[in-house]
Each structure stands twice: as C-alpha cells, then as structure tokens.
Amino acid sequence: MFWIASWAGGGTLQRSTAIIGGGLAGTSLAWRLHRLGESVTVIDPVEPNSSSRVAAGLITPVAGQRFVVSWRYDEAWPIAEAHYREVESLSGSMLLVDRPMTRLIENEREAGFWAIKRESLPRHLWRELEPGELPDTIHAPLGGVVLPAAARLDVAGYLDATRQLLAASGGCRFLTGRIRLPEDLRYSGGMWHVKPLGVQVTRVVFCQGFEARGNPWFDGLSFNPSKGEILDIEVPGLVASHTIHRGVWLVPATNGAWRAGSTYTWHDTSAFPTESGCAEIVERLERFLKMPFQVTKQSAGIRPNIHGFTPVIGSHPTVDGLAFFNGLGSKGSLLAPMMSDQLARHLVLGEPVSRDVDVRFRMRGERS
Ligand SMILES: Cc1cc2nc3c(=O)[nH]c(=O)nc-3n(C[C@H](O)[C@H](O)[C@H](O)COP(=O)(O)OP(=O)(O)OC[C@H]3O[C@@H](n4cnc5c(N)ncnc54)[C@H](O)[C@@H]3O)c2cc1C
C-alpha cells in the first residue's frame, strides 16, 4: 500500500469529512462540502479502470430502446451544466462539450417504439434527422432522431482538474491509496480514525462505486453492477459533429480520434477488456459505419448499479458519522452534481434527502 498526500495538512481536522472514493460521486461531493465550509480528505487509489476514468461521459436526455427520458433530467441537467462550466472556468480547460446525439433507428421494433413515443416526448428534447445531415458513410436506412441537448463530459479531465483546484485551495486534500474496511476505520472520542493515514474526521462518506458491495456498514443494499467496455478507434476521413448511436455510440474524442461503446455484461466484475467485448462493439459499429477503422485501445470498467436503478445517498440509520453515495449506474455525469448537492446539504445543514434515494429506506429493500 502506498500513500501520497497532495496537500500535507496533517493533524486533527474539526468538522471534517473523509470521502472514500474519488470517482464522480466522491469528487462532486468534495466540491459541495468544500463550498459549505467543510475540510475534506478524499482517499482514492486513482486507478485507470475505475468506472469514472473509463466512462465516455455522455449526457443524454433520452436513453434506451424505448426512448425513456432520463430520471429527473430537467432538474439534473441545469445543475450538472452549471457545475461543470464552473470547474471549466476555474481550471481554464474545456471539460463539457455540447454535442447533439443522433439516435439511428436500429430495426422495425425500435421504429415501432419511436412511433408511439414521439407523441408524448417533450418537443424541446428531440427533432427529426434531416436528409443529408449525416455523411453518406453512416448507414441509416430507417432514419433517426436528433437529441439536441446531449453533451459529453471529459470525466478524467474533470477529476484531475478538481484534484488540482481543491488541493490548491487549502481546505481539501487528496490521498492516493486504498483503505481496508472495516479494519482501517475506528470510532473513538467522537471521531473516525483512518488508521494508516493518521487522519481523524467527524464524518466518513463512502463513495466507492461497485466496491461498496463489500462495505460492512451498508450491507443491506442490492447491488447489480454491470461491466462495460469501450474502444478508442481511428476512422481516417470521418467528419461528424454529432454523437451517433445505433446499438452502440460513436463519439469524437480528442485529436481526431473516436470512442465507441459500450457493452453491458452482468455478473462479471473483472474490470479487464475481453475479446468478446471488442468483437461486439466492432460488429455493431460495422452495421452503420461504412468506413474502415482501426482499434487503438480498449478499456473496461464496472458501473455501480443498485437495484431500483436510481442513486442512493444519505446517513447511516444508526451509526454516527457515516454516510453513503452510490448507485450512479450509467448516468454519473448527469446525476453526480445534483445528488452531491443534496447529500452535502443534508450532511452540513441537516436538510432531509428525498425518500426515493434515502439509503435508510433502500437498505430496507424499499424501491424507488
Ligand atoms: C464502459 C463504461 C461507460 C460509461 N459511460 C458513461 C457515459 O457515457 N455517461 C455517464 O454518465 N456514465 C457512464 N458510465 C458510468 C459512470 O462511469 C458511473 O456512473 C460513475 O463513474 C460512477 O462513479 P462513482 O464515483 O460512483 O464510482 P467509481 O468511478 O467506480 O469511483 C469509485 C472510486 O472509489 C474507489 N474506492 C473503492 N473502494 C475504496 C477503498 N476502500 N479505499 C479507497 N478508494 C476506494 C475506487 O477505486 C474508485 O476510484 C460508464 C461506465 C462504464 C464502465
């Protein structure tokens, strides 16, 4: 085990929080707590295959074969956009790109779902794909739907920018490593002690992604993690300003490269790329991308889904100073800022969290 402190504050912290896990959940919570005047220590091993570091960062108002509006989209998107724009302006780096998504209709079944759904889907969320709007090399025999409000977050860029900005601010520190639970945490004298670090805090928030399955304090939750794989590809000559989605999505990355994905595999929590994952993405891409492309990299991560498929936040029902933030599933970029806002206000100001996401009820098996 290794530890690197990017801010060597040390000593006892009053009204202080240790956040275990520095993915989208832990990082967005660090911002919110910091803004409410708390001292924060984020502990994370910074591994390249965490869900957040693998994620494509797509934010879409409508998803799935049945064109379902994302949970609390109208509330979550303005909060997410404001938060990421603020981090962008503080860091001077481009993190959030407005990029419409074109959903190509995949087959007659999906065309049937769309014919029904278009009658009720709010008009500000979609428009018809115009003829000639996509290059000829994109095969779209059944047409498509444009989702103009879609966007893409550079998730790794956001995590790294936050570490730099908050560490420099003096009220927040980042320790690189992994703590063992429960043995590395002890409660005495009204404080939680993170033993290997010599850190004492009044509160610990677990933001561990799918690894929270083994957390002994929050063991009543029903996790349903899904493995996802993504390819980095080169497509010489392809020019498209939209993210294109047909079974898999294809999105411009940096330096003329593209990313394509992703797979969903249940009951496999090994965050390693597989041949079958690569083959599945390539086969689906070839259904609509009529151009040669080359795979340059493959990544895999585990999405933290919890039964009910909505986030779960809040304080432990009986143990003082322990809290939880998880269940971002495949929507971390959209939902993390809204949920961290609510959790921080709960922890610092005592505001209640909504019942449908409250960990106390979800641990009892209540569904949202
Ligand atoms: C292939 C793929 C594609 C995706 N695409 C998208 C997308 O396009 N849009 C989108 O919004 N979402 C996407 N997601 C989902 C998104 O990644 C998640 O919603 C989000 O990253 C979850 O964030 P998290 O912080 O809860 O978990 P994580 O990112 O997993 O972070 C948890 C962190 O906690 C750390 N940790 C765990 N235990 C300990 C411990 N004991 N001590 C210290 N640290 C610990 C882990 O190492 C990890 O760094 C995708 C996911 C995958 C796998």
The ligand as an SDF file (V2000), in Angstrom:
LIG
                    3D

 53 58  0  0  0  0  0  0  0  0999 V2000
  -17.6930    1.4430  -20.0780 C   0  0  0  0  0  0  0  0  0  0  0  0
  -18.4450    2.4770  -19.3150 C   0  0  0  0  0  0  0  0  0  0  0  0
  -19.0080    3.5630  -19.9760 C   0  0  0  0  0  0  0  0  0  0  0  0
  -19.7130    4.5250  -19.2960 C   0  0  0  0  0  0  0  0  0  0  0  0
  -20.2130    5.5910  -19.9810 N   0  0  0  0  0  0  0  0  0  0  0  0
  -20.8700    6.5460  -19.3160 C   0  0  0  0  0  0  0  0  0  0  0  0
  -21.3640    7.6890  -20.0070 C   0  0  0  0  0  0  0  0  0  0  0  0
  -21.2110    7.8120  -21.2200 O   0  0  0  0  0  0  0  0  0  0  0  0
  -22.0290    8.6270  -19.2850 N   0  0  0  0  0  0  0  0  0  0  0  0
  -22.1920    8.5280  -17.9210 C   0  0  0  0  0  0  0  0  0  0  0  0
  -22.7810    9.4190  -17.3160 O   0  0  0  0  0  0  0  0  0  0  0  0
  -21.7430    7.4550  -17.2570 N   0  0  0  0  0  0  0  0  0  0  0  0
  -21.0900    6.4700  -17.9170 C   0  0  0  0  0  0  0  0  0  0  0  0
  -20.6180    5.3970  -17.2300 N   0  0  0  0  0  0  0  0  0  0  0  0
  -20.9870    5.2520  -15.8130 C   0  0  0  0  0  0  0  0  0  0  0  0
  -20.1500    6.1380  -14.9020 C   0  0  0  0  0  0  0  0  0  0  0  0
  -18.8440    5.7680  -15.0960 O   0  0  0  0  0  0  0  0  0  0  0  0
  -20.6010    5.9550  -13.4670 C   0  0  0  0  0  0  0  0  0  0  0  0
  -21.9230    6.3890  -13.3090 O   0  0  0  0  0  0  0  0  0  0  0  0
  -19.7370    6.7550  -12.4910 C   0  0  0  0  0  0  0  0  0  0  0  0
  -18.4090    6.7910  -12.9050 O   0  0  0  0  0  0  0  0  0  0  0  0
  -19.7920    6.1880  -11.1100 C   0  0  0  0  0  0  0  0  0  0  0  0
  -18.9890    6.9940  -10.2820 O   0  0  0  0  0  0  0  0  0  0  0  0
  -18.6560    6.5550   -8.7930 P   0  0  0  0  0  0  0  0  0  0  0  0
  -17.8250    7.6330   -8.2270 O   0  0  0  0  0  0  0  0  0  0  0  0
  -19.8900    6.1600   -8.0820 O   0  0  0  0  0  0  0  0  0  0  0  0
  -17.8220    5.1950   -8.9560 O   0  0  0  0  0  0  0  0  0  0  0  0
  -16.3130    4.9700   -9.4370 P   0  0  0  0  0  0  0  0  0  0  0  0
  -15.9700    5.7740  -10.6050 O   0  0  0  0  0  0  0  0  0  0  0  0
  -16.1530    3.4820   -9.5410 O   0  0  0  0  0  0  0  0  0  0  0  0
  -15.4390    5.5090   -8.2400 O   0  0  0  0  0  0  0  0  0  0  0  0
  -15.3120    4.8150   -7.0180 C   0  0  0  0  0  0  0  0  0  0  0  0
  -13.9030    5.0120   -6.5370 C   0  0  0  0  0  0  0  0  0  0  0  0
  -13.8030    4.5100   -5.2000 O   0  0  0  0  0  0  0  0  0  0  0  0
  -12.5520    3.9060   -5.0580 C   0  0  0  0  0  0  0  0  0  0  0  0
  -12.5890    3.0030   -3.9030 N   0  0  0  0  0  0  0  0  0  0  0  0
  -13.4000    1.9290   -3.7000 C   0  0  0  0  0  0  0  0  0  0  0  0
  -13.1070    1.3600   -2.5070 N   0  0  0  0  0  0  0  0  0  0  0  0
  -12.1190    2.0950   -1.9440 C   0  0  0  0  0  0  0  0  0  0  0  0
  -11.3720    1.9960   -0.7280 C   0  0  0  0  0  0  0  0  0  0  0  0
  -11.6000    1.0010    0.1580 N   0  0  0  0  0  0  0  0  0  0  0  0
  -10.4040    2.9130   -0.4680 N   0  0  0  0  0  0  0  0  0  0  0  0
  -10.1600    3.9200   -1.3620 C   0  0  0  0  0  0  0  0  0  0  0  0
  -10.8190    4.0540   -2.5380 N   0  0  0  0  0  0  0  0  0  0  0  0
  -11.7790    3.1590   -2.8190 C   0  0  0  0  0  0  0  0  0  0  0  0
  -12.3720    3.1710   -6.3980 C   0  0  0  0  0  0  0  0  0  0  0  0
  -11.0310    2.8280   -6.6080 O   0  0  0  0  0  0  0  0  0  0  0  0
  -12.9010    4.2190   -7.3760 C   0  0  0  0  0  0  0  0  0  0  0  0
  -11.8580    5.0770   -7.8070 O   0  0  0  0  0  0  0  0  0  0  0  0
  -19.8800    4.4120  -17.8880 C   0  0  0  0  0  0  0  0  0  0  0  0
  -19.2910    3.3510  -17.2130 C   0  0  0  0  0  0  0  0  0  0  0  0
  -18.5740    2.4050  -17.9020 C   0  0  0  0  0  0  0  0  0  0  0  0
  -17.9270    1.2720  -17.1500 C   0  0  0  0  0  0  0  0  0  0  0  0
  1  2  1  0
  2  3  1  0
  2 52  2  0
  3  4  2  0
  4  5  1  0
  4 50  1  0
  5  6  2  0
  6  7  1  0
  6 13  1  0
  7  8  2  0
  7  9  1  0
  9 10  1  0
 10 11  2  0
 10 12  1  0
 12 13  2  0
 13 14  1  0
 14 15  1  0
 14 50  1  0
 15 16  1  0
 16 17  1  0
 16 18  1  0
 18 19  1  0
 18 20  1  0
 20 21  1  0
 20 22  1  0
 22 23  1  0
 23 24  1  0
 24 25  2  0
 24 26  1  0
 24 27  1  0
 27 28  1  0
 28 29  2  0
 28 30  1  0
 28 31  1  0
 31 32  1  0
 32 33  1  0
 33 34  1  0
 33 48  1  0
 34 35  1  0
 35 36  1  0
 35 46  1  0
 36 37  1  0
 36 45  1  0
 37 38  2  0
 38 39  1  0
 39 40  1  0
 39 45  2  0
 40 41  1  0
 40 42  2  0
 42 43  1  0
 43 44  2  0
 44 45  1  0
 46 47  1  0
 46 48  1  0
 48 49  1  0
 50 51  2  0
 51 52  1  0
 52 53  1  0
M  END
$$$$
